[in-house]
Structures are given as C-alpha cells and as structure tokens.
C-alpha cells in the first residue's frame, strides 16, 4: 500500500462526485490487497467500500441531491436494468460489484459514485459513524432477516462478535426478539458483546464453543448460526444447530475449503444459506432503523488516511471490536 497523489475522478452524467470524510475498513480490503483467485484487479487500485462524505458535484438536472449534502454511499453496485435489480435483488445481478473491489473506492479525498447509490446521512451521526455501518449492517440484515427469517424465540449463535458483521448481527438479532450467544477472543470483547445485547458469551480461545452451546441450550442447539469465519469454525457451526436449524454464511476469513458431514444436514433437516451483501431496499431499511435509534454504529478506532496500512494491520491482528475507520 502506498499513500500518494492520484488524478481526481471524472464523473459521468449518471454519477456524482463525493468528497470523502470517512471510510471504514472491511476484510474485503485485505482480500483484495492479498489477491483473489481468478480476479483481476486493475492497478493502481484504491480500496474502501464504506464511506460517508459531502456531495462535491452533481449534474444540473439532479433533483434529489445538491452540492454540500452529507451522504452515505451504498457500496453494492448492480446494473439497475436486469430482472434481479428491478425486483430488489441487485446483489444477485450478474454484473454486481462492490466499490473498493471492482471499482476504485473511498481510501481517497474524492470518489465518483452512481447518483442512485447515495443516501442522505442521518443528521445526528458523525461521518465516522455513518461510514461504519452500511456494508456490515446490510449484510447482517440480509443474513438474519431476509435469509434466515429470524424471529422471537430463536436462539442465534454469532461468531466473532468483535468483527463488523458480528457486532451488527447481535443488534439485528436482538431487535427481532432472538436470544443471542456471542463468541469472542478475550474478556473485554465479551463485555462489549454483552453491552450490545448478547445474552450469553463464550471465549472461543478458552472455552469449547460447541460444549457451551449445548450447555446453554440444554443440548437442544441453536436455531441460527451467523457464520463468516469459515474453515476454523465450520464443523462446529453445523453441529451447533438444532433440528430444522439454519446456517447463514457471508464469508470465510480463515479459509473456504471445509468438510461437511452430510448426515447432520439431512438427519436434522438443516438449511444452509449463502448470503452476499444486500439489495438497496434492505440498506434503506437499515438506515431507517438507525434514524429511529434502534441500531447503533460500533466504531473501534479512527486512523488518518495516511495510516491506512497501520489500520489494516490492526484489522488483521483482530485487536478491534466493531469498525476501524479512516478519517480523510
């Protein structure tokens, strides 16, 4: 990673120019930097999917946005023309990409964004808070509400509660009446998970997560597992499910090749859902919940843009709880 000058982006008639005030990190930034199989990244590349800022320029015919408006960026980009996009499933568009992944993102002073992907920032939120929630909260909402249909009486196991998705999933699950078991790697992180609403916490370094789940649920198992860790946790995630349970997966930070004993799947009538980002409508629902005070951003720390490499090192070390944000 290098901190250097780059040309100002030149927006077309469908885009706006946004002056970035804050940009949050995601594990996607690490994966792109490391390189992904069969994915060609045009270099030099500017990372950063979650950002908030101020509109710098919009075309004269734009009616909803004006220069100076404070906005949040929806990081997921569909074509906006296919049947999936037009039915609200833009995350299933064959041309779907993510800002900071397929196109240049927010580790910058300026970013060009499709006008339809800008949302007015809630007034009471700081730019750092506003940048901290779009990708992880829309992902958690899509996983738990759209896919797993979480509801009152469900017991939800949230892995790695210190992560962005984990801290978001605790809140979304509790908002929908579920009982939450959260895992994390030290006492301080477990305390913070409890403060977000987790009913039970498990230290995944010092305790046997599967044994603790069985103890807490009186051997019944959980109804939903929020899985985004991958290889290191997959086998016990499957075994932690009760009959008829749902496992919903949005990532694999420790590896993607995993063993699965299929007897658990068919004997217990389990359902495994893949989950990738969310549709624009789901993000708008999340924004409404933030405006109503029913969800809250979780900012771990703020780094200046020039220290983006140090910020990524902190993310890789898992020494954070919630979102690491770059201030531009």
N, C-alpha and C positions, 0 to 999 in steps of 0.2 A: 504494500500500500504506500502511496505517495501523496503528499499534500502539495498541490501545485495549481497553477493557473490553467483554466480551460476556457474555450470560447463560450460566450453566452448562448444559450439555446435560442433557436428561432422558431417560435410557434406558428402553426398554420391557422387557417380560418376556423378549424374545429377545436383549437386549443387555447389555453390561457397561459400566461407566464406568472409564476408564483415566486415571491421572494421567501425563501425558506427561513423560518425562525427556529425550528427544532425538528430533529429527525431521530426516531427511535431505532435501535438495533433489533435484528431478528436473526435466528440461526441460519436463515436463508443467506444472509450476508456472508457467513462463514463458508457455507457450502459453495457459493459462487466463487469466493476467493480461492478455495481449495481446488475447484474444478469438479464438474459433474459429468458422468458417463454420457457420451453421445450428445452433449450440449455444447454448442459453440458460442462463446461469449466474445462479442466484438470489443477489442481493446483499443484505446484505454476505456475502462468501464467505471461508471460512477454507481456505487451501491446505494441502498437506502430505500425501503418500501413505505415506512410510516412517517408521514411528515405533516406539519402544520405551518402555515405562514400567511402572508399578505398578498393579495392579488396585485401584481405589478402592471399587467396589461391584459385587456380583453378586446375582442373586435367591437366595433361601434354598435353592431346590431345586437349584441348581448344584452338581454333584459334582466336576467336574474342576478348577474354579478357585476360589480363595479370595482374600479381601481381603489385599493385601500380596504376592501373587505377582508376580514380574517376568516380563513378557511382551513378545513381538514381535507386531506386527499384520500379518496378511495383507491387503495393500491392495486386492486384486481381489474384487469382490462380485457373485456370481450370485444367482439367485432361490432356489437349492438345492432346487427342486422339478421342474424340467423334465428332459427326457431327456438334454440336454447336461450339466447339472450332476450328475445322478445317475450319469453314465458317466465322471465325472472330467474333463470338458471344460468346466468352468464359465466359462472365458474365452470360450467360444462362445455362452453364454447370451444370448438376445435382450435381456435386461434387465441384462446385465453393466455394472457401472460401477466406478469406482476412487475410493477415499477421497481427498479433496482435489481431486477433479474433479467428480463428480456429487453428492457429499455433502461436508459440512464435514470438514476433515482435522486434521492434527497441529501446525499452527503455533499452538498453544494449550496452556494448562495442563491442560485436560481434554478428552477426546474420548469419544463413545459409539461402541461397536463391537459388531457381532454376536458373540455369545459363541463361535460356531464358528470365528471368524476370529482367535482369539488362540492363540498358540503359546508355550510356556514358553521363556524366554530361556536360552541356554546360560550356565552359571554363570561361566565364565572370560571372557565377553565384557563389556566396558563397555556402558553404554546407547548411547553414541555409535557404537560398533562395531556393535551389534545393529541400530541404525536404518539403518546404511549399506548393508545388503545385500539386503533382501527383493525389491524391485521389479527391480533390475538383475540380480541373480543368478538369480532365477526366469525372467526374460526371456532371459538368455544360455543357461540350461539348456534352456529350451523351444526356442530357436532352433537350438542346436547338437546337442542330444541327441534331442529329440522330432521335430523337423522335418528337420534335415539329416543325422541319424544319423552323427555324427562318430565316427571310429574310428582305430585305429593305421594309419599310412601316409598319412593325409590331410594335405594342406597347406592351412592355413586362413589367409586374409587378414583381419585385424582392423583396421578403420578407426577412426581417432580413439581410440587406445588410452588416452588420458588421461581419457576420459569414464567414467561409471559402468558402462555396458554394455560398453565396450571393455576396461576393466580386469578385468571379470568374465569376458568371453569368452576372454581369454588363459588364465585359470586353468582354465576348464571345458574348453577345447580340449586343453590340456596334460594335464589329468587323464585324458583319454580317449585319450592316446597320439598326438596330432596334432603336426605341425610347424607353428609359428606365425610368420607375417610380420605385424608390427605397424607402424602408421603413427602419427606424432605430429608436433607442430609445433616442437619445439626439442630440443636435446641432452639436457637434464635429464629431459624426459618420456620420451625414448627409453631413457635409462638405467634409469628406473623400470619401463618396459615389459619390458626385459631381465631386471630383478630379479624380475618376476612370472613369467618363464618364456619370454618371446618369444625365438625362435631367431634371427630376423633383424629389423632395424628400418629404417624408411625415414622420412626427414624429408619430410613432404608439402608443405612450403613450398620446400625447396631441391632436392629430387630429383623426377625423373619416376617416379611410383609404378608406372605400367604397365611402364616400361622396367626398373625394378628387379625387379619380379615376374618378368618374362621372364628376366632375368639369373640370379636366384636359383634359378628352377625349370628353367633351361636350355631356355627357350622353351615348356615344357610347359603352364604355367599352374597355377592353384590349384584345389583340389577344392571349397572352400567360401569364400564371401565373407560376412563379417558386416557387413551394410550397415545403417546407421542415420543416415547423413548426408544422403542424398537427392540433390538436383539437382547439387550441386558434384562429386559422385563417381560418380554412377550409371553414366555411359557407360563409364568405365574399369573399374568393378567388373564389368560384363558382359564386357568384353573381356579381363579378367584370368583368367577361368575356363577351365579345361581342358575337353576334351570330356567330356560327362557331368557337368559341374560343377553345384554347387548354390549359388544365391544366396538368402540368407535375410534378410528385411527387417523391421525392427521400428519404424522411424521415418524422419523426413525433416526434420532440423533446418534444412537450408538451402533447402528448397522441395520440393514434391511433384509438380510437373509436369515430367516428364523424357522425352527422346527415347530410343527403343529401336530399334536396327536388328534387325529380326526375323530376318534371315539368320543372325546369331550364335546366336540361340535355337534355331532348328530345325536348322541345319547341325551345330552342336556338341551337340545333344540336351541343352540346358541345362534346369534346373528352377529356377523362381523361387517361393520360399515367402514368403507373408505370415505374420507372427508377431506376436501381440498378447498380452502378459503371459504367464500360465501357469495351469494348474489348481492347486488346493490341494495335490494329491498331489505335484506337482513341487516346490513350495516346501518341503514336508516332507522330500523327498529332499535338497534343498539344505541344510536345517538339519542333517540327519544328517551331511552332508559337512563342515560347519563344526564340529560336535561332535567329529568324528574328526580334525580338524586338516588335512583335505585341501584346504580352501579357506580363504582369509583375507580379512577385510574390508580395504578400502583407504580410509582416511579422509584427506582432504586437509587440511581445516581445520575449526575449530569456532567458530561465532558465537553470541552470546547471542540469544535470541528477539527482543529489541527491535531487533536489527540485521538482521532478515530481508531488508530491502531491499538492504542492502550485500552480503549473501550472494548474492542473486540477481544483482546487478551483477557479482560475481566470476564466477559461472557463465556469464553472457552474454559475458564477456571471454575465456573459455576459458583462464584462467590457473591452472586447477586440474588435479590428477591424482587421480582417484578421486572420492570423495563429499565434498560440503560439507554440514556438519551444524549444525543449530540446537540449542543446549542450552537446555532450558526450566528 
